[in-house]
Amino acid sequence: MRRLFPVTHLTDEPGSGSAEDHEWSLAELAAAYAYPEPGGAGAAWLRANMVASLDGAAQHDGRSQPISSAADMRIFGTLRALSDVVVVGAETVRREGYRPARARAEFAEARRSAGQGPAPAIAVVSAGLELDFTLPLFTSPLVPTLVLTGAAAPRERIAAAERAGARVVIAGDGVGAEPGRAVAALAGLGHTRLLTEGGPRLLGQFVAAGVLDELCLTVSPMLTAGDAQRVAGGPSVAVPQRFALVSLLEEEGFLFSRYRRD
């Protein structure tokens, strides 16, 4: 892997901003993707991690894995290990077969030093709660799974989630969770390093609500055609939001970009 941006005068020392190609360690990746220092007491930082093909597809045959790579998955795992909670939409849970986040020995000391638990919690955003609560994501996570929903969600489904061991968090007055209130609710639980892995509809809601702070976007050197979703879906925003490029890495034609709110 090599760093394309930012360019520095250091060209030979691994992990120091070098443009030279070398095998990056997990520690180097963690340093490159470190969360910013908190802006204030209880302030949350919402980061998204998505992959897209050259022609803009976020999925192939309904899943992101076919347009991913080994390096993309290393970054995927690193971003998870840095986060307090992984926020994901119910449809993505169903399509991608989500399982509980696991503890990784390589990040154990760093998480302890940061005051984090052994693994991030998974927070599922769902209005109808039409989820299979017999899956390991709900019955045997290392950290209890959260379900973000609205006050008007079906009471029997809320009860089913709680019976399975999930913690239901009300973050809206209607059927579903409201993006801004979901971020605030997670921060209120002490989860300030937030990571969302989509899907596109959920990411679109965060974008439209103006609560997304950072986008880590992998550009896959593949063409898929078809009618797959983009990384963010739903209604467009009134005025396009400007983000600034923070870093750009490359490996085997895959580009790993990191953008922050400008």
C-alpha positions, 0 to 999 in steps of 0.5 A: 500500500502507498500513500498518495495524499497528503504528500510529505518530504518523507519518502523512505520511512514506512508509516510516516506519510511515505509515497513508497509502496510497503506492507502497512501494519495494522498499527500504521492503518490505525494511526492513519484512520485515528478519530479526531480528538473530541470537540467537547464533552460527549461530542460524537463523530460519525464516520461512514465506510463504504465501497463503490465501483468505478461506475458508482455501484455500492453493491453487486448482486445485493452485496458489497463483498464482490467489489471489495478486496483484501486491503479493503477488508483490512481497513474495514476491520481497522475502522471497526476496531477504532469505533465504539459502535457500528451503526447499520441499517436493518436491510444491510443486516439481512442482506450481508448476514451481519454477525456480532463484532469480535474482539481482536487481540491486535487492538486489545491494548489500544482499546483498553487505553482508549477506555473502550470495551473488547469490541464495538457494539452493533447498533441496528436501525430499524422502524418495523424491527422485522429482524430475526432475533434468533441470530447470533447478532442478538443472542450471543454478542460479546457486547449487547446489540442495540436496536435504534427505533422510534417511539411508535415502533411495533410494541410486540417487536420491541418486546421480542428484541428485548427478550433476545437480549438486545437493548432497544434505544428510542430515537424518534417520535414516529415509527423509525429513528431520526438520524440526529437523535440516533447520533445523540442517543448513542453519544448519551450512552457513551458511544462517541466514536461512531461508524456506519457501514450503511447501507445506502439508504441509511447513509443517505438519511445521515447525509440529508440530516447533516450529521455525517462528519467523515466518509471513508470511501474505497473506489474499487477498480471494477465496472459492474453496470446494472442498476445497483444502489449508490453509496448514499440513497434517498432524496437529494439535499437542497445544496450539495455538501462539501467535504475535504480530502484528508488522505488517499491510499492505494493498493492494487488499483483500489483507492482508499479515500478519507473525506471530512466535512469542510 
